[in-house]
Amino acid sequence: MLYSLSLIICGAMGAFVKETVDDNAIELPKKFEGKLFLGFIGSIMIGAILGYIVNNSPITAFFGGYAGVGTLEKLLKNKSIK
């Protein structure tokens, strides 16, 4: 249980670092035209899930959260263009 929690936290930290490094800032959640944009919280949630899925060590969970968020963003952008 404690090991799984550490993987989730490491994945979330990786996603947080990715957001901070890419934008050099943290995008706060906001509501615009009736839609809720999660900002960095959405990335942290995705990173936490990916960190748990990688499920090998805290280091791979961190890098899973870091790389996974960017990969999903690229896949979603490519899908919306088609």
C-alpha positions in Angstrom: 0.0 0.0 0.0 2.7 2.5 1.0 4.8 1.5 -2.0 1.9 2.1 -4.4 1.3 5.5 -2.8 5.0 6.4 -3.3 4.6 5.4 -7.0 1.6 7.6 -7.4 3.3 10.6 -5.7 6.4 10.2 -7.9 4.3 10.1 -11.0 2.5 13.2 -9.9 5.8 14.9 -9.2 7.1 14.0 -12.6 4.1 15.6 -14.3 4.4 18.7 -12.1 8.1 19.1 -13.1 7.1 18.6 -16.8 4.5 21.4 -16.5 6.9 23.7 -14.7 9.8 23.1 -17.1 7.7 23.4 -20.3 5.9 26.6 -19.4 8.3 28.0 -16.9 5.1 28.7 -14.9 2.2 26.8 -13.4 -1.2 27.2 -15.1 -3.9 27.5 -12.5 -7.3 25.9 -13.0 -9.9 28.3 -14.5 -13.5 28.3 -15.7 -14.1 29.8 -19.1 -17.4 29.9 -21.0 -18.9 27.3 -18.7 -16.0 24.9 -19.1 -13.5 23.9 -16.4 -9.9 23.8 -17.4 -7.8 21.9 -14.9 -4.5 23.4 -15.7 -1.6 21.7 -13.9 -4.0 19.7 -11.7 -5.0 17.6 -14.7 -1.4 16.9 -15.5 -0.7 15.8 -12.0 -3.7 13.5 -12.1 -2.5 11.9 -15.3 1.0 11.6 -14.0 -0.2 9.9 -10.8 -2.1 7.3 -12.8 0.8 6.7 -15.2 3.2 6.5 -12.3 1.1 3.7 -10.8 0.8 1.9 -14.1 4.5 1.9 -14.7 4.8 0.2 -11.3 8.5 -0.7 -11.2 10.3 1.8 -9.1 9.8 5.4 -7.9 12.3 6.6 -10.5 10.5 5.0 -13.4 7.2 6.3 -12.0 8.6 9.8 -12.0 9.8 9.5 -15.6 6.5 7.8 -16.5 4.6 10.8 -15.2 7.1 13.2 -16.9 7.0 11.6 -20.3 3.5 10.3 -20.3 1.8 13.8 -20.0 3.8 15.1 -23.0 3.0 12.0 -25.0 -0.7 12.2 -24.3 -0.8 15.9 -25.2 0.9 15.2 -28.5 -1.5 12.4 -29.3 -4.5 14.5 -28.5 -3.2 17.4 -30.6 -2.6 15.1 -33.6 -6.0 13.6 -33.3 -7.8 17.0 -33.2 -6.1 18.1 -36.4 -7.4 15.1 -38.5 
